[in-house]
Every structure is written in structure tokens, then in C-alpha cells.
């Protein structure tokens, strides 16, 4: 399922905030936890946006059955590292193709 205004859909004008993405993915209540996790591991806002979109994709396929907060914490931490690697790969590809 595509998230409205997600950068990968090509419809984002770059004006959405981190909070907007958490609202669109129904994880607004977990934004403080997400910010704390990202700060603890040294991730930035762009990586957080990409990660929450990846978490939402997983949520649509495998929703949590019991503890939504614990599920989010585990999946978000995993997806932050995926987001960083995706963004680094995209940047390297962009520089290589110039």
C-alpha cells in the first residue's frame, strides 16, 4: 500500500514534516518514542521518515497482535538502519550516474 505524499510515490513536494508522516501512518502517538530511539542511535529526520514508511508497510502486512508499542519499537529500530542504507545507496547511485 502506498502512503500519500511518500517520497517513493513521486507525489511529495518536500513540504511534509516528520509529524505529517506519523499522522499519515497512524503512529502519531509513538512519535516521542521514535524521536528518542533515533536520537539514541544517531539517526536524522530523513531516516526517520523513511523508516516510519517502512514500518507502515510492515504494519499492513504483519500487524502487531499484542503490544503495539513494543512491536513498533522493535520494527522501527530495524527499519532505521534499513532506511540509512537505502538513502546511502541512493546517494551513491546518484553521484555515480552524473
C-alpha positions as CSV (number, residue, x, y, z in Angstrom):
1,X,0.0,0.0,0.0
2,X,1.4,3.4,-0.9
3,X,1.3,6.2,1.6
4,X,0.0,9.5,0.3
5,X,2.8,12.0,-0.2
6,X,5.6,9.5,0.5
7,X,8.8,10.4,-1.4
8,X,8.9,7.0,-3.1
9,X,5.5,7.6,-4.7
10,X,6.7,10.7,-6.5
11,X,3.8,12.8,-5.2
12,X,5.7,14.5,-2.4
13,X,6.6,18.1,-2.9
14,X,9.0,18.0,0.1
15,X,6.8,20.1,2.4
16,X,5.6,17.3,4.7
17,X,7.0,17.3,8.2
18,X,8.0,14.4,10.3
19,X,4.8,14.7,12.2
20,X,2.8,14.6,9.0
21,X,4.3,11.2,8.1
22,X,3.5,9.9,11.6
23,X,-0.1,11.1,11.2
24,X,-0.5,9.5,7.8
25,X,0.9,6.2,9.0
26,X,-1.3,6.2,12.2
27,X,1.7,6.2,14.5
28,X,1.4,9.8,15.9
29,X,1.1,8.5,19.4
30,X,4.5,6.9,19.1
31,X,6.4,9.9,17.7
32,X,8.0,10.7,21.1
33,X,9.3,7.1,21.3
34,X,10.5,7.2,17.7
35,X,12.4,10.5,18.3
36,X,14.1,9.0,21.4
37,X,15.1,5.9,19.5
38,X,16.5,7.9,16.6
39,X,18.4,10.3,19.0
40,X,19.9,7.3,20.9
41,X,21.2,5.8,17.7
42,X,22.2,9.0,15.9
43,X,19.6,9.0,13.1
44,X,18.2,12.1,11.4
45,X,14.8,13.2,10.4
46,X,15.1,12.0,6.8
47,X,15.9,8.5,8.0
48,X,13.0,8.6,10.5
49,X,10.6,9.5,7.7
50,X,11.8,6.6,5.5
51,X,11.8,4.3,8.5
52,X,8.2,5.1,9.5
53,X,7.0,4.5,6.0
54,X,8.8,1.1,6.1
55,X,7.2,0.4,9.4
56,X,3.8,1.2,8.0
57,X,4.4,-1.2,5.1
58,X,5.2,-3.9,7.5
59,X,2.2,-3.0,9.6
60,X,-0.1,-3.5,6.7
61,X,1.3,-7.0,6.1
62,X,2.0,-8.2,9.7
63,X,0.2,-6.0,12.2
64,X,1.0,-6.5,15.9
65,X,-1.1,-8.9,17.8
66,X,-0.5,-7.9,21.4
67,X,1.8,-5.0,22.4
68,X,1.7,-2.3,19.6
69,X,4.3,-0.1,21.4
70,X,6.9,-2.9,21.8
71,X,6.2,-4.1,18.2
72,X,6.8,-0.5,16.9
73,X,10.0,-0.1,18.9
74,X,11.5,-3.3,17.5
75,X,10.4,-2.7,13.9
76,X,11.3,1.0,13.9
77,X,14.8,0.3,15.2
78,X,15.3,-2.3,12.5
79,X,13.8,-0.1,9.8
80,X,16.0,2.9,10.8
81,X,19.1,1.0,9.7
82,X,17.4,-0.1,6.5
83,X,16.5,3.5,5.8
84,X,20.0,4.7,6.3
85,X,21.4,2.0,3.9
86,X,18.7,2.8,1.3
87,X,19.5,6.5,1.5
88,X,23.2,6.0,1.3
89,X,22.8,3.6,-1.7
90,X,20.5,6.2,-3.4
91,X,23.0,9.0,-2.9
92,X,25.9,6.8,-4.1
93,X,24.0,5.8,-7.2
94,X,23.1,9.4,-7.9
95,X,26.7,10.6,-7.7
96,X,27.9,7.7,-9.8
97,X,25.3,8.4,-12.6
98,X,26.3,12.1,-13.0
